[in-house]
Amino acid sequence: MLSIDFIRENPDAVRKAIADKNVELDLDRLIALADEIKSARQEIDALRTERNRISDMFKDASNEEKPELGKRAKEAGKKAGELEKGLSDQTDEYKALMLQLPNIPYGGAPVGPDESANEVIRTEGTPPSFDFEPLDHVALMEKNGWADLSRITQVSGSRTYCLKGRLALLEQKLMAWALEEIMGNGFDPITVPAIAREDAFIRQGQFPGHREETYELEKDDLFLAGTAEVALTGLHSGEILESDQLPVLYAGYSPCFRREAGSAGRDVRGLLRVHQFVKVEQYVICEADEAVSAKWHARLLGAAEKLLQAMEIPYQVIETSTGDMGLGKYRMNDIESWVPSLGKYRETHSCSTLHDWQARRANLRYRNAEGKVVFAHTLNNTALASPRILVPILENHQTADGRVKLPKALHELMGGDEYL
Ligand SMILES: Nc1ncnc2c1ncn2[C@@H]1O[C@H](COS(=O)(=O)NC(=O)[C@@H](N)CO)[C@@H](O)[C@H]1O
């Protein structure tokens, strides 16, 4: 969300953001509604002041004056009530439009309609060249008994999987390892539920635009989140944090659920795009200062890159375009890991700065150094998400005999065995 004052003072910047993020939004209607609501509120206040003024006159009035005074007070109160009633429809429409407003994107983001406009800003590591015909992760798992991708679909439907044996163990170890690594950066580990109320999704930004991608528990008015970001955004909603409580740094672990409604036919084989997965999420609430946000953005990105470097996975960092970064982002850098069987890099991490767009929706505020209560800034980034990260791990480190030789950091995790 943006502040209405910002919108009034920077209509062109907001109009450009709406265009560059492919948002359908009538900004003139929003501003007109804001003006109508503002003048109606001023009129209501004036009527209420008039009614109170007349009531004050009542006690000293003569018996002849009282009926007229009572009539005028009643009329003022009635008119105020009618205006108030008319306001509720306008206020609902105004709030709905405010929730659809995009954040102003970073000036260095490529302007474009979708991921085709994304730019590679750096590449780390070299994709392996095999002197044998490499297998894809599904074949590797089948050869080693590391997964069930067929029987389970009778139980749970498409885009579900079972990990088995040492691969199942590796996933658990990877999550603990990611938590520990991020804890080492001063982040507090916290496990959060995927279950959350509708409000939490509005505050985080998933609703109203991406409701379709979210599982709903209708009988209970609850939903299943696709990222710990939902719970972590709602955790301090409505509080006023003290400046010495900032930055709030969470390493959030949660199961993640996604309907993938818009992904029919994409990544249907294997572990890249599934309905349920696990993730360690880096989440920051910091002071409302662009330089501080930029510092945390770089740290979040660096922490994820450090994990990829330890896993010896070749990757590239992307500057995400205005059309691909999503409504609430000021800036988004995805990290894409090399997937040999596809011969290309695929997104495994997503690092975002939102400034106060999310904090305004979630009413996340703090008392700044001058004692003023202001909206905070928030950021989030993937530390590690599985099973998607297993794809580059298995495929990049496979050997000619169909085994997987773990990089040093991981074979220490797995009790010293150098093979999975
Ligand atoms: N359907 C899915 N199946 C498997 N992994 C997924 C799926 N959707 C997302 N992920 C993983 O979760 C990571 C983060 O997802 S994201 O939507 O891009 N970003 C977020 O959720 C942010 N909160 C940062 O983590 C992705 O980079 C990917 O590694």
The ligand as an SDF file (V2000), in Angstrom:
LIG
                    3D

 29 31  0  0  0  0  0  0  0  0999 V2000
    5.5650  -24.9190   -6.1930 N   0  0  0  0  0  0  0  0  0  0  0  0
    6.8060  -24.9350   -5.6990 C   0  0  0  0  0  0  0  0  0  0  0  0
    7.4490  -26.1160   -5.5720 N   0  0  0  0  0  0  0  0  0  0  0  0
    8.6980  -26.1650   -5.0550 C   0  0  0  0  0  0  0  0  0  0  0  0
    9.3920  -25.0770   -4.6580 N   0  0  0  0  0  0  0  0  0  0  0  0
    8.7880  -23.8820   -4.7710 C   0  0  0  0  0  0  0  0  0  0  0  0
    7.4820  -23.7380   -5.2850 C   0  0  0  0  0  0  0  0  0  0  0  0
    7.1500  -22.4080   -5.2760 N   0  0  0  0  0  0  0  0  0  0  0  0
    8.2230  -21.7570   -4.7660 C   0  0  0  0  0  0  0  0  0  0  0  0
    9.1990  -22.6390   -4.4620 N   0  0  0  0  0  0  0  0  0  0  0  0
   10.4980  -22.3360   -3.8650 C   0  0  0  0  0  0  0  0  0  0  0  0
   10.3340  -21.2880   -2.9120 O   0  0  0  0  0  0  0  0  0  0  0  0
   11.1870  -20.2030   -3.2560 C   0  0  0  0  0  0  0  0  0  0  0  0
   10.5550  -18.9050   -2.8070 C   0  0  0  0  0  0  0  0  0  0  0  0
    9.2790  -18.7700   -3.4200 O   0  0  0  0  0  0  0  0  0  0  0  0
    8.9070  -17.3550   -3.9560 S   0  0  0  0  0  0  0  0  0  0  0  0
    7.5080  -17.3430   -4.1440 O   0  0  0  0  0  0  0  0  0  0  0  0
    9.7410  -17.0790   -5.0680 O   0  0  0  0  0  0  0  0  0  0  0  0
    9.3170  -16.2980   -2.8170 N   0  0  0  0  0  0  0  0  0  0  0  0
    8.8790  -16.3650   -1.5490 C   0  0  0  0  0  0  0  0  0  0  0  0
    8.0960  -17.2180   -1.1620 O   0  0  0  0  0  0  0  0  0  0  0  0
    9.5040  -15.3280   -0.6120 C   0  0  0  0  0  0  0  0  0  0  0  0
    8.8200  -15.3590    0.6440 N   0  0  0  0  0  0  0  0  0  0  0  0
   10.9900  -15.6160   -0.4580 C   0  0  0  0  0  0  0  0  0  0  0  0
   11.2050  -16.9490   -0.0360 O   0  0  0  0  0  0  0  0  0  0  0  0
   11.3510  -20.3180   -4.7570 C   0  0  0  0  0  0  0  0  0  0  0  0
   12.5070  -19.6260   -5.2010 O   0  0  0  0  0  0  0  0  0  0  0  0
   11.4700  -21.8340   -4.9080 C   0  0  0  0  0  0  0  0  0  0  0  0
   12.7820  -22.2640   -4.5680 O   0  0  0  0  0  0  0  0  0  0  0  0
  1  2  1  0
  2  3  1  0
  2  7  2  0
  3  4  2  0
  4  5  1  0
  5  6  2  0
  6  7  1  0
  6 10  1  0
  7  8  1  0
  8  9  2  0
  9 10  1  0
 10 11  1  0
 11 12  1  0
 11 28  1  0
 12 13  1  0
 13 14  1  0
 13 26  1  0
 14 15  1  0
 15 16  1  0
 16 17  2  0
 16 18  2  0
 16 19  1  0
 19 20  1  0
 20 21  2  0
 20 22  1  0
 22 23  1  0
 22 24  1  0
 24 25  1  0
 26 27  1  0
 26 28  1  0
 28 29  1  0
M  END
$$$$
